[in-house]
Amino acid sequence: MSTQLLLKNKKLHLSSAGFSLIELMIVIAIIGILAVIAIPSYRNYTQRARFAEVVSAAETFKTAVALAIQQGVPLAELVSGAHGIPVSPAATKNLNTIEVDGGTITATGTDLVDNHTYILTPTPDGSVWNISGSCLDKGLCNA
């Protein structure tokens, strides 16, 4: 008799297992809300990571311009390919161009970073660099 009672209890317990439709709808709604928040944040994160290549590539030019200024080369003569300043590197997946004109370095990203620019302008003595460009408005670089 006790085995029959155990079998009945197991059947009762098994038939009440599972999720109701409302519980499933609540879980789907929560996942949807999280996706709406996470997808734009992820896109911004990937753009910042991609734009880091543009900022990093500009550092080589920044060093070259600073050295030329310390050697007494006037700012007006500081252009790409002169006074130890490299020429613009070949375009990459994230970096389109880097140009130096009058000591000002302008690095431009590709379509993957919405063609944003990173501009470095030295003071006359080369000790301080002012950062500008469209990357500041989008939070891709820091001033």
N, CA, C and O atoms as a MOPAC input file, in Angstrom:
PM7 MOZYME 1SCF
protein

 N      0.80800 1    -1.17900 1     0.00000 1
 C      0.00000 1     0.00000 1     0.00000 1
 C      0.86300 1     1.25800 1     0.00000 1
 O      0.51300 1     2.25300 1    -0.63500 1
 N      1.96100 1     1.21600 1     0.69400 1
 C      2.82900 1     2.38800 1     0.74900 1
 C      3.47900 1     2.68200 1    -0.60900 1
 O      3.72200 1     3.84900 1    -0.91400 1
 N      3.76900 1     1.66500 1    -1.43500 1
 C      4.33000 1     1.91400 1    -2.75200 1
 C      3.30900 1     2.55600 1    -3.67300 1
 O      3.67500 1     3.38100 1    -4.51100 1
 N      2.05000 1     2.20500 1    -3.54200 1
 C      1.01600 1     2.84100 1    -4.35900 1
 C      0.88600 1     4.31900 1    -4.00700 1
 O      0.69500 1     5.15400 1    -4.89100 1
 N      0.98700 1     4.64000 1    -2.73400 1
 C      0.89100 1     6.02100 1    -2.29000 1
 C      2.08700 1     6.83100 1    -2.80500 1
 O      1.92500 1     7.98000 1    -3.21500 1
 N      3.27600 1     6.24200 1    -2.78700 1
 C      4.46000 1     6.92100 1    -3.31400 1
 C      4.32000 1     7.18600 1    -4.80900 1
 O      4.68100 1     8.26700 1    -5.27500 1
 N      3.80800 1     6.23300 1    -5.56000 1
 C      3.61900 1     6.42400 1    -6.99500 1
 C      2.61500 1     7.53000 1    -7.27000 1
 O      2.82300 1     8.32800 1    -8.18400 1
 N      1.54900 1     7.60100 1    -6.51600 1
 C      0.55900 1     8.66500 1    -6.70800 1
 C      1.17900 1    10.02700 1    -6.40900 1
 O      0.93800 1    10.99500 1    -7.13100 1
 N      1.98600 1    10.10000 1    -5.33200 1
 C      2.63400 1    11.37400 1    -4.98600 1
 C      3.61000 1    11.81400 1    -6.07400 1
 O      3.69400 1    13.00500 1    -6.37300 1
 N      4.33700 1    10.89500 1    -6.66100 1
 C      5.27100 1    11.23900 1    -7.73700 1
 C      4.52100 1    11.75200 1    -8.95500 1
 O      4.95500 1    12.70400 1    -9.60200 1
 N      3.39900 1    11.12300 1    -9.26600 1
 C      2.60600 1    11.58700 1   -10.40600 1
 C      2.07600 1    12.98800 1   -10.15900 1
 O      2.08200 1    13.82400 1   -11.06200 1
 N      1.63100 1    13.24100 1    -8.97700 1
 C      1.13400 1    14.57300 1    -8.65700 1
 C      2.25300 1    15.59900 1    -8.73700 1
 O      2.05300 1    16.70600 1    -9.23600 1
 N      3.39900 1    15.24100 1    -8.25900 1
 C      4.53100 1    16.16800 1    -8.25800 1
 C      5.01000 1    16.45000 1    -9.68100 1
 O      5.33500 1    17.59400 1    -9.99600 1
 N      5.06200 1    15.44700 1   -10.53900 1
 C      5.51600 1    15.63600 1   -11.90100 1
 C      4.54500 1    16.46900 1   -12.72600 1
 O      4.98200 1    17.22600 1   -13.59300 1
 N      3.29400 1    16.35900 1   -12.49400 1
 C      2.33000 1    17.09700 1   -13.29600 1
 C      2.32400 1    18.58000 1   -12.96900 1
 O      1.83000 1    19.36900 1   -13.77500 1
 N      2.84600 1    18.99300 1   -11.83300 1
 C      2.86800 1    20.40700 1   -11.49000 1
 C      4.20100 1    21.07200 1   -11.83500 1
 O      4.38400 1    22.24800 1   -11.52000 1
 N      5.13700 1    20.36500 1   -12.46800 1
 C      6.43600 1    20.93000 1   -12.83400 1
 C      6.30500 1    21.73500 1   -14.11600 1
 O      5.43300 1    21.46100 1   -14.94100 1
 N      7.20300 1    22.76500 1   -14.29000 1
 C      7.22800 1    23.57200 1   -15.50300 1
 C      6.93000 1    25.02800 1   -15.20100 1
 O      6.64700 1    25.39900 1   -14.06200 1
 N      6.99800 1    25.85900 1   -16.25800 1
 C      6.75200 1    27.29000 1   -16.12000 1
 C      5.41300 1    27.64400 1   -16.72700 1
 O      4.97000 1    27.03400 1   -17.70000 1
 N      4.78400 1    28.62700 1   -16.14400 1
 C      3.53300 1    29.09400 1   -16.72200 1
 C      3.84200 1    30.07500 1   -17.85500 1
 O      4.97600 1    30.53000 1   -18.00100 1
 N      2.85700 1    30.38300 1   -18.62500 1
 C      3.03000 1    31.30300 1   -19.75200 1
 C      3.41300 1    32.69400 1   -19.26000 1
 O      4.22900 1    33.36600 1   -19.89200 1
 N      2.85600 1    33.12500 1   -18.17700 1
 C      3.16400 1    34.45700 1   -17.64700 1
 C      4.62000 1    34.52000 1   -17.18700 1
 O      5.29300 1    35.52400 1   -17.42100 1
 N      5.11000 1    33.47800 1   -16.54500 1
 C      6.50800 1    33.45800 1   -16.12100 1
 C      7.44200 1    33.54200 1   -17.31800 1
 O      8.43400 1    34.27000 1   -17.27700 1
 N      7.14300 1    32.81800 1   -18.36900 1
 C      7.96500 1    32.87100 1   -19.58300 1
 C      7.91400 1    34.25400 1   -20.22300 1
 O      8.93700 1    34.74800 1   -20.69900 1
 N      6.75500 1    34.88100 1   -20.24100 1
 C      6.62500 1    36.22400 1   -20.82300 1
 C      7.42500 1    37.24300 1   -20.01500 1
 O      8.02600 1    38.14900 1   -20.59200 1
 N      7.44200 1    37.11000 1   -18.69800 1
 C      8.22200 1    38.01900 1   -17.85500 1
 C      9.70900 1    37.85900 1   -18.13500 1
 O     10.42400 1    38.85600 1   -18.23500 1
 N     10.18400 1    36.63800 1   -18.26200 1
 C     11.59900 1    36.39600 1   -18.56000 1
 C     11.96600 1    36.98100 1   -19.91900 1
 O     13.02000 1    37.60200 1   -20.05600 1
 N     11.12200 1    36.79500 1   -20.91700 1
 C     11.39000 1    37.34100 1   -22.25100 1
 C     11.40600 1    38.86300 1   -22.21400 1
 O     12.24000 1    39.48400 1   -22.87200 1
 N     10.49800 1    39.47400 1   -21.45500 1
 C     10.47900 1    40.93500 1   -21.33100 1
 C     11.75700 1    41.44300 1   -20.67400 1
 O     12.30600 1    42.45700 1   -21.10400 1
 N     12.23400 1    40.76500 1   -19.65200 1
 C     13.47400 1    41.17700 1   -18.98200 1
 C     14.65900 1    41.06100 1   -19.92900 1
 O     15.50800 1    41.95200 1   -19.96400 1
 N     14.72900 1    39.99300 1   -20.68500 1
 C     15.81600 1    39.82600 1   -21.65800 1
 C     15.74900 1    40.92700 1   -22.71400 1
 O     16.78500 1    41.45000 1   -23.12500 1
 N     14.54900 1    41.28300 1   -23.15400 1
 C     14.39200 1    42.35700 1   -24.13900 1
 C     14.87200 1    43.69300 1   -23.60700 1
 O     15.54000 1    44.44400 1   -24.31700 1
 N     14.53400 1    43.99500 1   -22.35700 1
 C     14.97300 1    45.25600 1   -21.75300 1
 C     16.49000 1    45.29400 1   -21.63100 1
 O     17.11000 1    46.31700 1   -21.92500 1
 N     17.08400 1    44.20500 1   -21.20800 1
 C     18.54600 1    44.14600 1   -21.10800 1
 C     19.20900 1    44.31800 1   -22.47000 1
 O     20.24500 1    44.97500 1   -22.57500 1
 N     18.62600 1    43.73700 1   -23.50900 1
 C     19.19000 1    43.86900 1   -24.85900 1
 C     19.12800 1    45.31400 1   -25.34100 1
 O     20.06700 1    45.79900 1   -25.97300 1
 N     18.03200 1    46.00100 1   -25.04900 1
 C     17.88100 1    47.39700 1   -25.47400 1
 C     18.95000 1    48.26700 1   -24.82400 1
 O     19.43300 1    49.22100 1   -25.43400 1
 N     19.31500 1    47.94700 1   -23.60400 1
 C     20.34200 1    48.72300 1   -22.90000 1
 C     21.73800 1    48.30000 1   -23.33600 1
 O     22.61000 1    49.15100 1   -23.51400 1
 N     21.96500 1    47.01000 1   -23.51000 1
 C     23.31100 1    46.49700 1   -23.74300 1
 C     23.82800 1    46.73800 1   -25.15200 1
 O     25.01800 1    47.00500 1   -25.31700 1
 N     22.99200 1    46.65700 1   -26.16400 1
 C     23.46800 1    46.75800 1   -27.54900 1
 C     24.10100 1    48.12200 1   -27.84800 1
 O     25.19300 1    48.15100 1   -28.41500 1
 N     23.47200 1    49.25700 1   -27.49700 1
 C     24.15800 1    50.54500 1   -27.74400 1
 C     25.44500 1    50.69200 1   -26.94000 1
 O     26.42100 1    51.26200 1   -27.42900 1
 N     25.45300 1    50.18600 1   -25.71600 1
 C     26.67100 1    50.26500 1   -24.90800 1
 C     27.78900 1    49.44700 1   -25.54200 1
 O     28.94400 1    49.87100 1   -25.54600 1
 N     27.45700 1    48.29400 1   -26.07000 1
 C     28.45400 1    47.44400 1   -26.71800 1
 C     29.00300 1    48.12000 1   -27.96500 1
 O     30.20600 1    48.05800 1   -28.22000 1
 N     28.14100 1    48.76800 1   -28.74700 1
 C     28.59300 1    49.46100 1   -29.96000 1
 C     29.56500 1    50.58300 1   -29.60900 1
 O     30.58700 1    50.75500 1   -30.27300 1
 N     29.24400 1    51.34800 1   -28.55800 1
 C     30.13400 1    52.42400 1   -28.12600 1
 C     31.46400 1    51.85700 1   -27.63400 1
 O     32.52400 1    52.41700 1   -27.91500 1
 N     31.40900 1    50.76700 1   -26.91500 1
 C     32.63300 1    50.12800 1   -26.41700 1
 C     33.51800 1    49.66200 1   -27.57600 1
 O     34.73000 1    49.87300 1   -27.54800 1
 N     32.93100 1    49.03800 1   -28.58400 1
 C     33.73900 1    48.56300 1   -29.70800 1
 C     34.31000 1    49.73100 1   -30.50400 1
 O     35.43400 1    49.64200 1   -30.99900 1
 N     33.56000 1    50.82700 1   -30.63800 1
 C     34.10200 1    51.99000 1   -31.35500 1
 C     35.28200 1    52.58800 1   -30.59700 1
 O     36.28200 1    52.96500 1   -31.20900 1
 N     35.17700 1    52.67900 1   -29.27100 1
 C     36.30500 1    53.20500 1   -28.48400 1
 C     37.52700 1    52.30600 1   -28.62500 1
 O     38.65200 1    52.79400 1   -28.73500 1
 N     37.30800 1    51.00700 1   -28.62300 1
 C     38.42800 1    50.07000 1   -28.78000 1
 C     39.06700 1    50.20700 1   -30.15300 1
 O     40.29200 1    50.17300 1   -30.27300 1
 N     38.24800 1    50.36400 1   -31.19100 1
 C     38.78600 1    50.53800 1   -32.53800 1
 C     39.53200 1    51.86900 1   -32.66500 1
 O     40.58200 1    51.93900 1   -33.30400 1
 N     38.98300 1    52.92400 1   -32.05000 1
 C     39.60400 1    54.24000 1   -32.16900 1
 C     40.91900 1    54.30400 1   -31.39300 1
 O     41.74500 1    55.18100 1   -31.64800 1
 N     41.12000 1    53.38900 1   -30.45400 1
 C     42.39000 1    53.34600 1   -29.72000 1
 C     43.55800 1    53.12900 1   -30.67800 1
 O     44.66700 1    53.59400 1   -30.41400 1
 N     43.32000 1    52.42800 1   -31.78600 1
 C     44.37300 1    52.24800 1   -32.79200 1
 C     44.76000 1    53.58800 1   -33.41900 1
 O     45.93900 1    53.83600 1   -33.67400 1
 N     43.78000 1    54.44400 1   -33.66500 1
 C     44.04400 1    55.76100 1   -34.25400 1
 C     44.87800 1    56.59900 1   -33.28100 1
 O     45.86100 1    57.22400 1   -33.67900 1
 N     44.48600 1    56.60800 1   -32.02200 1
 C     45.21100 1    57.37500 1   -31.00200 1
 C     46.62900 1    56.83800 1   -30.84200 1
 O     47.58300 1    57.60900 1   -30.74700 1
 N     46.76200 1    55.54300 1   -30.81300 1
 C     48.07300 1    54.92400 1   -30.65200 1
 C     48.99600 1    55.23900 1   -31.82300 1
 O     50.17900 1    55.51300 1   -31.62200 1
 N     48.47300 1    55.20200 1   -33.03100 1
 C     49.28900 1    55.49300 1   -34.21400 1
 C     49.75100 1    56.95000 1   -34.22200 1
 O     50.83200 1    57.25100 1   -34.72900 1
 N     48.95400 1    57.84700 1   -33.67300 1
 C     49.31700 1    59.26600 1   -33.64300 1
 C     50.45800 1    59.54300 1   -32.66600 1
 O     51.14200 1    60.55900 1   -32.79500 1
 N     50.67300 1    58.66000 1   -31.69600 1
 C     51.72600 1    58.87200 1   -30.70100 1
 C     53.12300 1    58.90200 1   -31.33500 1
 O     53.98200 1    59.66600 1   -30.89400 1
 N     53.35500 1    58.09200 1   -32.34900 1
 C     54.64700 1    58.09700 1   -33.04100 1
 C     54.91100 1    59.46500 1   -33.66100 1
 O     56.02300 1    59.98800 1   -33.58800 1
 N     53.88400 1    60.03200 1   -34.26500 1
 C     54.00900 1    61.34800 1   -34.89400 1
 C     54.19100 1    62.42900 1   -33.83200 1
 O     54.93800 1    63.38700 1   -34.03200 1
 N     53.50700 1    62.26800 1   -32.70900 1
 C     53.64200 1    63.22800 1   -31.61400 1
 C     55.07700 1    63.27400 1   -31.11100 1
 O     55.61500 1    64.35300 1   -30.86500 1
 N     55.69100 1    62.12600 1   -30.96100 1
 C     57.08400 1    62.05900 1   -30.51100 1
 C     58.01300 1    62.71600 1   -31.53200 1
 O     58.91600 1    63.46600 1   -31.16200 1
 N     57.78900 1    62.43400 1   -32.81200 1
 C     58.64200 1    63.00800 1   -33.86500 1
 C     58.50900 1    64.52200 1   -33.92500 1
 O     59.50900 1    65.22400 1   -34.08200 1
 N     57.29800 1    65.03100 1   -33.80400 1
 C     57.09100 1    66.49000 1   -33.83900 1
 C     57.72900 1    67.13000 1   -32.61400 1
 O     58.36400 1    68.17800 1   -32.73100 1
 N     57.57300 1    66.52300 1   -31.44500 1
 C     58.16700 1    67.07600 1   -30.22600 1
 C     59.68900 1    67.13600 1   -30.32600 1
 O     60.30500 1    68.11500 1   -29.90500 1
 N     60.29000 1    66.09200 1   -30.87900 1
 C     61.74700 1    66.09700 1   -31.05800 1
 C     62.18500 1    67.19400 1   -32.02300 1
 O     63.18200 1    67.87400 1   -31.78200 1
 N     61.45100 1    67.36300 1   -33.10100 1
 C     61.79900 1    68.40800 1   -34.07600 1
 C     61.67200 1    69.79800 1   -33.45600 1
 O     62.49900 1    70.67000 1   -33.72200 1
 N     60.65300 1    70.01100 1   -32.63900 1
 C     60.49100 1    71.31000 1   -31.97300 1
 C     61.65300 1    71.55900 1   -31.02100 1
 O     62.17600 1    72.67200 1   -30.95600 1
 N     62.06200 1    70.52600 1   -30.27800 1
 C     63.18900 1    70.67800 1   -29.34800 1
 C     64.49600 1    70.94700 1   -30.07500 1
 O     65.40700 1    71.55000 1   -29.50800 1
 N     64.60000 1    70.50700 1   -31.32800 1
 C     65.79700 1    70.76300 1   -32.11600 1
 C     65.75800 1    72.13600 1   -32.77900 1
 O     66.69300 1    72.50200 1   -33.49100 1
 N     64.69000 1    72.89800 1   -32.55500 1
 C     64.60500 1    74.26500 1   -33.06400 1
 C     63.96100 1    74.41400 1   -34.42600 1
 O     64.06200 1    75.48400 1   -35.02600 1
 N     63.30900 1    73.39700 1   -34.93500 1
 C     62.63100 1    73.51500 1   -36.22600 1
 C     61.34400 1    74.32000 1   -36.01800 1
 O     60.55900 1    74.00200 1   -35.12500 1
 N     61.12100 1    75.35500 1   -36.82800 1
 C     59.89100 1    76.14400 1   -36.68300 1
 C     58.64200 1    75.29600 1   -36.97000 1
 O     58.67700 1    74.37300 1   -37.78400 1
 N     57.55600 1    75.62400 1   -36.29200 1
 C     56.30600 1    74.87100 1   -36.46500 1
 C     55.84000 1    74.84700 1   -37.91700 1
 O     55.31800 1    73.83500 1   -38.38400 1
 N     56.02600 1    75.95000 1   -38.63000 1
 C     55.55800 1    76.02400 1   -40.01900 1
 C     56.24700 1    74.99300 1   -40.91400 1
 O     55.67800 1    74.58600 1   -41.92600 1
 N     57.44600 1    74.56900 1   -40.56500 1
 C     58.18300 1    73.60200 1   -41.38500 1
 C     57.87600 1    72.14700 1   -41.02600 1
 O     58.34800 1    71.23200 1   -41.70100 1
 N     57.10600 1    71.93100 1   -39.98900 1
 C     56.82500 1    70.56800 1   -39.53500 1
 C     55.65600 1    69.97900 1   -40.32400 1
 O     54.48500 1    70.24700 1   -40.05300 1
 N     56.02900 1    69.16600 1   -41.31100 1
 C     55.03200 1    68.48800 1   -42.14800 1
 C     55.41600 1    67.01400 1   -42.27100 1
 O     56.53900 1    66.62500 1   -41.94900 1
 N     54.48700 1    66.21800 1   -42.73000 1
 C     54.75900 1    64.78500 1   -42.90700 1
 C     55.93000 1    64.56800 1   -43.85600 1
 O     55.98500 1    65.17300 1   -44.92600 1
 N     56.86200 1    63.71200 1   -43.47100 1
 C     57.99500 1    63.36700 1   -44.32900 1
 C     59.18600 1    64.29300 1   -44.22700 1
 O     60.15500 1    64.11700 1   -44.96600 1
 N     59.15100 1    65.28000 1   -43.33200 1
 C     60.28100 1    66.20800 1   -43.19500 1
 C     60.72500 1    66.28000 1   -41.74100 1
 O     59.91900 1    66.09900 1   -40.82900 1
 N     62.01000 1    66.54600 1   -41.53100 1
 C     62.58500 1    66.74000 1   -40.19100 1
 C     62.34100 1    65.54600 1   -39.26800 1
 O     62.08600 1    65.71900 1   -38.07600 1
 N     62.41700 1    64.36200 1   -39.81100 1
 C     62.26300 1    63.15600 1   -38.99700 1
 C     60.82500 1    62.75300 1   -38.71500 1
 O     60.57700 1    61.79600 1   -37.98100 1
 N     59.88700 1    63.47300 1   -39.28800 1
 C     58.46900 1    63.12700 1   -39.10700 1
 C     58.10000 1    62.11800 1   -40.18100 1
 O     58.32700 1    62.37400 1   -41.36300 1
 N     57.54000 1    60.98300 1   -39.80100 1
 C     57.23000 1    59.95900 1   -40.81600 1
 C     56.12300 1    60.40400 1   -41.77300 1
 O     55.34400 1    61.31200 1   -41.48100 1
 N     56.08200 1    59.74200 1   -42.90700 1
 C     54.96600 1    59.96700 1   -43.83800 1
 C     53.75700 1    59.20000 1   -43.31500 1
 O     53.87600 1    58.33100 1   -42.45000 1
 N     52.61000 1    59.53600 1   -43.85100 1
 C     51.37700 1    58.88500 1   -43.40800 1
 C     51.46000 1    57.37900 1   -43.64300 1
 O     51.81100 1    56.94800 1   -44.74000 1
 N     51.14200 1    56.57500 1   -42.63100 1
 C     51.21300 1    55.12200 1   -42.80900 1
 C     50.09600 1    54.62900 1   -43.72500 1
 O     49.13800 1    55.35000 1   -44.00100 1
 N     50.23400 1    53.40800 1   -44.18300 1
 C     49.17800 1    52.81000 1   -45.00800 1
 C     47.91200 1    52.65800 1   -44.17200 1
 O     47.96900 1    52.41600 1   -42.96600 1
 N     46.79300 1    52.80300 1   -44.82700 1
 C     45.50600 1    52.67500 1   -44.13500 1
 C     45.33800 1    51.26000 1   -43.59200 1
 O     45.77400 1    50.28300 1   -44.20200 1
 N     44.69300 1    51.17800 1   -42.42600 1
 C     44.39500 1    49.89300 1   -41.81000 1
 C     42.88500 1    49.76100 1   -41.67600 1
 O     42.12500 1    50.56200 1   -42.22000 1
 N     42.47200 1    48.75600 1   -40.95800 1
 C     41.03900 1    48.52000 1   -40.76500 1
 C     40.37700 1    49.68400 1   -40.01400 1
 O     39.21600 1    50.00300 1   -40.27200 1
 N     41.10400 1    50.31700 1   -39.09200 1
 C     40.53400 1    51.38900 1   -38.26900 1
 C     41.13800 1    52.76600 1   -38.53300 1
 O     40.51100 1    53.78200 1   -38.23300 1
 N     42.33700 1    52.81300 1   -39.08600 1
 C     43.04000 1    54.07800 1   -39.33200 1
 C     43.03900 1    54.39400 1   -40.82000 1
 O     43.45700 1    53.57800 1   -41.64200 1
 N     42.56200 1    55.59000 1   -41.15500 1
 C     42.55000 1    56.00400 1   -42.55600 1
 C     43.83600 1    56.75500 1   -42.89300 1
 O     44.61800 1    56.29300 1   -43.72400 1
 N     44.06700 1    57.91100 1   -42.25600 1
 C     45.27600 1    58.69500 1   -42.54300 1
 C     45.77900 1    59.39100 1   -41.28200 1
 O     45.04700 1    59.58700 1   -40.31100 1
 N     47.05200 1    59.75500 1   -41.33900 1
 C     47.64900 1    60.64700 1   -40.33700 1
 C     48.46300 1    61.66600 1   -41.12600 1
 O     49.34300 1    61.29900 1   -41.90400 1
 N     48.17000 1    62.91800 1   -40.92400 1
 C     48.87800 1    63.99900 1   -41.61300 1
 C     49.40800 1    64.99600 1   -40.59200 1
 O     48.76500 1    65.27700 1   -39.58100 1
 N     50.59000 1    65.52400 1   -40.87500 1
 C     51.17900 1    66.58100 1   -40.04400 1
 C     51.30800 1    67.81600 1   -40.92000 1
 O     51.86600 1    67.75500 1   -42.01500 1
 N     50.78300 1    68.94600 1   -40.42800 1
 C     50.86300 1    70.20800 1   -41.16300 1
 C     51.04700 1    71.32900 1   -40.14700 1
 O     50.16500 1    71.58600 1   -39.32800 1
 N     52.18500 1    71.98500 1   -40.20700 1
 C     52.47600 1    73.06200 1   -39.26100 1
 C     52.59200 1    72.55900 1   -37.83200 1
 O     52.32300 1    73.30100 1   -36.88700 1
 N     52.98600 1    71.31700 1   -37.66800 1
 C     53.12000 1    70.72700 1   -36.34100 1
 C     51.84100 1    70.10900 1   -35.81300 1
 O     51.86900 1    69.35900 1   -34.83700 1
 N     50.72800 1    70.41300 1   -36.44200 1
 C     49.44500 1    69.85800 1   -36.01400 1
 C     49.25300 1    68.48000 1   -36.63500 1
 O     49.38700 1    68.30900 1   -37.84700 1
 N     48.94100 1    67.51200 1   -35.80200 1
 C     48.74600 1    66.12800 1   -36.25100 1
 C     47.25500 1    65.86100 1   -36.34400 1
 O     46.51600 1    66.07000 1   -35.38200 1
 N     46.81600 1    65.40000 1   -37.50500 1
 C     45.41300 1    65.05100 1   -37.71200 1
 C     45.33000 1    63.58900 1   -38.10500 1
 O     45.77800 1    63.19700 1   -39.18200 1
 N     44.75500 1    62.78800 1   -37.22200 1
 C     44.56200 1    61.36000 1   -37.48600 1
 C     43.08000 1    61.12600 1   -37.73600 1
 O     42.23000 1    61.57400 1   -36.96800 1
 N     42.78400 1    60.42100 1   -38.81700 1
 C     41.39600 1    60.16900 1   -39.20300 1
 C     41.12300 1    58.67900 1   -39.22200 1
 O     41.90300 1    57.89800 1   -39.76600 1
 N     40.01200 1    58.29500 1   -38.62400 1
 C     39.61600 1    56.89400 1   -38.61100 1
 C     38.86600 1    56.51300 1   -39.87000 1
 O     38.57400 1    57.36200 1   -40.71300 1
 N     38.55900 1    55.24100 1   -39.99400 1
 C     37.81400 1    54.72500 1   -41.14300 1
 C     36.31100 1    54.73600 1   -40.84600 1
 O     35.86300 1    55.25300 1   -39.82200 1
 N     35.55700 1    54.15400 1   -41.76600 1
 C     34.10500 1    54.07300 1   -41.59100 1
 C     33.71300 1    53.30000 1   -40.33000 1
 O     32.65400 1    53.55200 1   -39.75600 1
 N     34.55100 1    52.37000 1   -39.90000 1
 C     34.24200 1    51.58300 1   -38.69800 1
 C     34.16400 1    52.44800 1   -37.44600 1
 O     33.50300 1    52.07800 1   -36.47600 1
 N     34.83500 1    53.59600 1   -37.46300 1
 C     34.75300 1    54.54900 1   -36.35500 1
 C     34.12600 1    55.85900 1   -36.82200 1
 O     34.40100 1    56.92500 1   -36.27200 1
 N     33.28700 1    55.76200 1   -37.83400 1
 C     32.51800 1    56.89600 1   -38.37100 1
 C     33.39900 1    58.06300 1   -38.81300 1
 O     32.99200 1    59.22000 1   -38.70800 1
 N     34.59500 1    57.77000 1   -39.30400 1
 C     35.52600 1    58.77600 1   -39.84600 1
 C     35.83900 1    59.90500 1   -38.85800 1
 O     36.07400 1    61.04100 1   -39.26900 1
 N     35.84300 1    59.59800 1   -37.56800 1
 C     36.14500 1    60.62500 1   -36.57500 1
 C     37.61200 1    61.01100 1   -36.64100 1
 O     38.45900 1    60.23100 1   -37.07500 1
 N     37.89600 1    62.24300 1   -36.19900 1
 C     39.26200 1    62.76000 1   -36.24300 1
 C     39.81600 1    62.93700 1   -34.83100 1
 O     39.08200 1    63.15600 1   -33.86700 1
 N     41.13500 1    62.83500 1   -34.75200 1
 C     41.88700 1    63.04800 1   -33.52300 1
 C     42.97300 1    64.05000 1   -33.88200 1
 O     43.87200 1    63.73900 1   -34.66400 1
 N     42.89700 1    65.25300 1   -33.31600 1
 C     43.81000 1    66.33300 1   -33.69400 1
 C     44.65300 1    66.73400 1   -32.49700 1
 O     44.12600 1    67.04100 1   -31.42800 1
 N     45.96600 1    66.72800 1   -32.68700 1
 C     46.93100 1    67.13500 1   -31.65300 1
 C     47.62900 1    68.40500 1   -32.12000 1
 O     48.22700 1    68.43000 1   -33.19600 1
 N     47.55300 1    69.45800 1   -31.31300 1
 C     48.19900 1    70.72900 1   -31.64800 1
 C     49.19800 1    71.08200 1   -30.55100 1
 O     48.81500 1    71.22500 1   -29.39000 1
 N     50.48800 1    71.22500 1   -30.91100 1
 C     51.48500 1    71.53900 1   -29.87400 1
 C     51.53400 1    73.03900 1   -29.57700 1
 O     51.16000 1    73.87000 1   -30.40400 1
 N     52.00300 1    73.35100 1   -28.38500 1
 C     52.32000 1    74.74000 1   -28.07300 1
 C     53.63600 1    75.06400 1   -28.78900 1
 O     54.31600 1    74.14000 1   -29.23600 1
 N     54.01300 1    76.32200 1   -28.91200 1
 C     55.25500 1    76.66400 1   -29.63300 1
 C     56.51200 1    75.97300 1   -29.09200 1
 O     57.44600 1    75.71500 1   -29.85100 1
 N     56.54500 1    75.67400 1   -27.79500 1
 C     57.73300 1    74.99900 1   -27.26300 1
 C     57.56800 1    73.47500 1   -27.24700 1
 O     58.51100 1    72.77000 1   -26.88800 1
 N     56.41100 1    72.95500 1   -27.62100 1
 C     56.18800 1    71.51500 1   -27.72200 1
 C     55.99000 1    70.80400 1   -26.40400 1
 O     56.00300 1    69.57400 1   -26.35400 1
 N     55.80400 1    71.56300 1   -25.32900 1
 C     55.67100 1    70.92300 1   -24.01900 1
 C     54.23700 1    70.50400 1   -23.69900 1
 O     54.01200 1    69.59900 1   -22.89600 1
 N     53.28100 1    71.16100 1   -24.32500 1
 C     51.86700 1    70.85600 1   -24.06200 1
 C     51.16800 1    70.58700 1   -25.39400 1
 O     51.41100 1    71.27100 1   -26.38800 1
 N     50.30600 1    69.58700 1   -25.39400 1
 C     49.55100 1    69.23900 1   -26.59500 1
 C     48.06300 1    69.43100 1   -26.32700 1
 O     47.52400 1    68.91800 1   -25.34600 1
 N     47.41400 1    70.17100 1   -27.20500 1
 C     45.96800 1    70.34500 1   -27.10500 1
 C     45.28900 1    69.30000 1   -27.98300 1
 O     45.65800 1    69.11100 1   -29.14300 1
 N     44.30200 1    68.63000 1   -27.42000 1
 C     43.58000 1    67.57700 1   -28.14800 1
 C     42.22600 1    68.12100 1   -28.56300 1
 O     41.50000 1    68.71100 1   -27.76200 1
 N     41.89900 1    67.90900 1   -29.83400 1
 C     40.59000 1    68.29900 1   -30.35000 1
 C     40.17600 1    67.28500 1   -31.41000 1
 O     40.85500 1    66.28000 1   -31.61900 1
 N     39.08200 1    67.55200 1   -32.06000 1
 C     38.58000 1    66.65300 1   -33.09700 1
 C     37.21500 1    66.11000 1   -32.74000 1
 O     36.71900 1    66.30200 1   -31.63000 1
 N     36.62500 1    65.43600 1   -33.68900 1
 C     35.27400 1    64.91400 1   -33.48400 1
 C     35.23200 1    63.73800 1   -32.51500 1
 O     34.15600 1    63.35500 1   -32.05600 1
 N     36.38300 1    63.16400 1   -32.20000 1
 C     36.42000 1    62.03800 1   -31.25100 1
 C     36.02800 1    62.47800 1   -29.84900 1
 O     35.51100 1    61.67300 1   -29.07400 1
 N     36.26300 1    63.73700 1   -29.51200 1
 C     35.91700 1    64.23000 1   -28.18000 1
 C     34.40500 1    64.22800 1   -27.94800 1
 O     33.93000 1    63.83900 1   -26.88100 1
 N     33.66100 1    64.66400 1   -28.95800 1
 C     32.19900 1    64.73300 1   -28.81900 1
 C     31.58000 1    63.35500 1   -28.61900 1
 O     30.57200 1    63.22600 1   -27.92300 1
 N     32.16300 1    62.33300 1   -29.21500 1
 C     31.62000 1    60.97400 1   -29.13400 1
 C     32.22200 1    60.16800 1   -27.98500 1
 O     31.81200 1    59.02900 1   -27.76100 1
 N     33.18100 1    60.73100 1   -27.25500 1
 C     33.78900 1    60.02300 1   -26.14000 1
 C     34.78100 1    58.95400 1   -26.55500 1
 O     35.03900 1    58.02100 1   -25.79500 1
 N     35.34200 1    59.07700 1   -27.75300 1
 C     36.29400 1    58.08700 1   -28.23600 1
 C     37.71700 1    58.39300 1   -27.79300 1
 O     38.57200 1    57.50600 1   -27.80700 1
 N     37.98400 1    59.63500 1   -27.40000 1
 C     39.30800 1    60.02100 1   -26.92500 1
 C     39.13200 1    60.99500 1   -25.76300 1
 O     38.05100 1    61.54600 1   -25.55500 1
 N     40.20600 1    61.19500 1   -25.01700 1
 C     40.16000 1    62.08400 1   -23.85100 1
 C     40.97200 1    63.33800 1   -24.10200 1
 O     42.00700 1    63.30600 1   -24.76700 1
 N     40.48700 1    64.44100 1   -23.55900 1
 C     41.21500 1    65.70700 1   -23.69000 1
 C     42.23700 1    65.85300 1   -22.60800 1
 O     42.94600 1    66.85800 1   -22.55900 1

